[in-house]
Amino acid sequence: MDSSHRFSFLAFAAVAFILAPSVLAGQFDGWSEGRATFYGDDGGASIHQGSCMFGHIDYNKGTGWDIGALSDKAGDYAGSCGRCYEVACRRTHLKDGYGNDLDRTGACIDESRSVIITITDTCPCWYPSNAYSNTRWCCGDEYHMDLSKWAFEKIGNTGAGAIGIYYRQVSCPGGSSSSSSSSWSSSSDDSSSDDSSSSSSSGVFTANTASFDNKY
C-alpha cells in the first residue's frame, strides 16, 4: 500500500470510529439515572386505563403508545401527567425495593438508542386500601418508571423485566398523546400485587396482573 492509500485508509478508519454508535464519554451528561420495568403485556388494554384518566391513547398522536407511569415517591411526581421524558437503557447492576441485586449489564439493546415517553399513569407505593400497591418497585428506593411494553422494547430486552435507565425531561413531540389537563388520582393502583413487573396503575383500582417475581 503506497503512502497516499495508507493515509486515506487511516483517515477513513478514524472517521468510522468517531461516527460509530456507542456510548461515548459525556453522552449522558445532564441526564439522571434510574430504573424501569414495563407493562402492557396484556394485548395493550392496560395502557388505556392510566391514573391520569386520559382514556384511549392515540397511537398516531404525540409519543403514541410510548408512554409510562412514574413512581408516586419520585421527587418530580407532582403534576407529571402529560409530561415527556427521554429514556435510554443503562448497563448496570440494580436493586429492587427488597435489596435484591439484579445483573442487567446485558439487558440493553443499544445504549445509543433512546425513546421519548409521555407520563399517563402512576406507579404507587404502599397504601393499605390499595390492593395494587407495589413496594418492590415504587416506594422510592430508586427513581422508578414503568414503561409501556412498546417503549421498553425499543431500548431493552423485555426478558430482563427491569433495566437501569438514563432519563431527562424533554418537550413532548407534537403535543402529548392525551391532554395533561385531565383529572387524576395520586392514590391510584399498581399492576398487580407488590411484586409485579408491571407497576403501572389502571384507572383507580384496576390493573394488569403480570407478576415480576414469577417471571424473572
N, C-alpha and C positions, 0 to 999 in steps of 0.2 A: 504494500500500500504506500503510494507516494505521500509526501508531506501535505499536499493540498487535500487529498482524500481523507488522510488521517485527521486533519483539522476539522473537516466537515463532519466526519463521523462523531468526533468528540463533542462538537458543538450540538449536534442532534441529540446525542445521549444526555447531555446536560439539560437541554430544554425538556426532553421527555421526562427526566427525573423531577424537574421543577413542577411540571404540569400533572404528574401522576396523582390521582385521587387518593390521598392519605391524610391521616391526622398529623398536621404539621404543628410545630411549637407555636403556641399562641392562637391556634384556630378557635379555641373556645374561651378566650379571654373575654370577660364581661358576662359570661354565661354562669348560671348556678348549677349545682349538682343535686340530684335526687334519685328517685326510684319510681318504676312504673310497673303496673300489671295491666291486664286487658279484660274487656267484657264484650258482649255481643255475639258470643259463640253459641247463639241460640236461634240462628237464622236472621238475626238483626232486630228482633222485636223489641228488645230491651233498650236499644239506643234511642227509641222514640218516646221513652217514658221517664225522662230525667227529671230531677227535682226542680230544675229551672222552669218546668212547665211549658216548654216550647212546643210540645206536641210533635207531630211528624217532622222529621228532619229532611229537608230537601237535598237530595244527593247532588243536584246541579247548582246549588247556591252556596256562596262563601266557601268554607272548607268542606262542604258536603258531609259525608259520614266520617270524616276525620275529626272526631270530637273526643271529649274526655270529661272525667269527673275529678274534682280537686278535693283533697282531704279537708275536712272542716276544722282541722287543727293547724292548717298551713297559715303562716303569717299574713298571706295575701288573699285568704279565702273570702273575706267580706267583699261583696259586690262583684264576685268573679263571674257570675252568669253572663255569657256573651263575650267574655274576654278571650283573646287568642294568644297562644304560646307556640313558639318554635321548639321542637323537641328532637334531640339526636341521641342515639344509643351510646352508652359509655361502658367499655370493658372493665369489669371490676368484680371484686367480691363484695357482696352486700349482705345485710342482716335484715331479718323480718322483725316484727314487733316483739317476738318472743326471744330474740337474741340468737336465733339460728343462723349460722353462716351459710351463704349460698354462693357458689362459684359461678359467676356469669361472665367470665373472661372470654368465653367462646359464643356468647349469645347474640352478638351484633351481626347484622347482615353486612353493613358497610358504615363505618363510623363517619364517613364524609357525607352521608346522606341524612337529611332531616325531613320532618313533616310538620306542618302547621295545623294546630287543632283549635277548635272552639270549645270553651267550657259550657256544658249543657247540664251538668249533673253534680252530685255531691258524693263524696266517699266519707261516710260518717264513722265516728269513733264509737264510743260505748254509751248507750242510753238504755236504762232498764226497761223502758216501754217499747223499745225498738228491736224487734227480733232479728233485724238485718244489720245490726251494728257490727263493725269489723275492727276488732282490736289487733289483729295480726298486721294490718297494713295502714290503718287510717288514724292512729292515735298520736301521731306527731313525733315518733322516734326518729323519723327521717321525712324529708319533704316527699310527698307521695301524690302521684297522678294515676288514675285508672284510665287508660286509653281505650277507645273503641278498637275492636279487632282489626278494622281496616287501617287505622293509623299505626297500630303496634307492628303489624306485619310489614310495613314499609321500612322499618328500621331494625327490628329484632325478630328472633326466632320464637314463634308462639309456643313451641315446645318447651321453652325455658320458663314460661309462665310469668316471670318477673325479671326485669333488667335494670341496670343502672342507667341514668339519663343525664344529659345536659339539657337545660331549658332556659328560655328567656321570653319575656313578654314582647309581642310584636303587634303591629296593626293587622286587623283582620282583612284578608284579601277579598275584595268585592263585597264587603259587609259581612256580618255574621250569618251563620246558617239559619238562625232564627233571631227574633227581636230580643234584645237583652232587657227590655222593659217588662217582660212577663214576670208574674209573681213566682216566688219560690220559697221553700221551707228549709231552714238551717238544721232541722231535726230529721231530715229525710234519711232514707234507709240505705242498706248495702245490698249486695247481690246475693248473699246467702247468709249462712252463719258467719261467725267471726273468723273463719279460716278460709274464706273463698278467695280465689284468684281474681275474680271479677268483683271489684269493690264498688261499682257504681250503683247509685240508687235509681229506682224507677218509680216515678210519681212520688208518693209519700210513704206507702208501706208495702209496695210490691217490688219484685226484682227477679233477676235470673238466678239460677241455682248451681252454677258450676263451683265445685269445691276444690280449692287450691291444694289443700293437704292431700286429697285423694289423687289428684292428677300429677303433682310434682313433688 
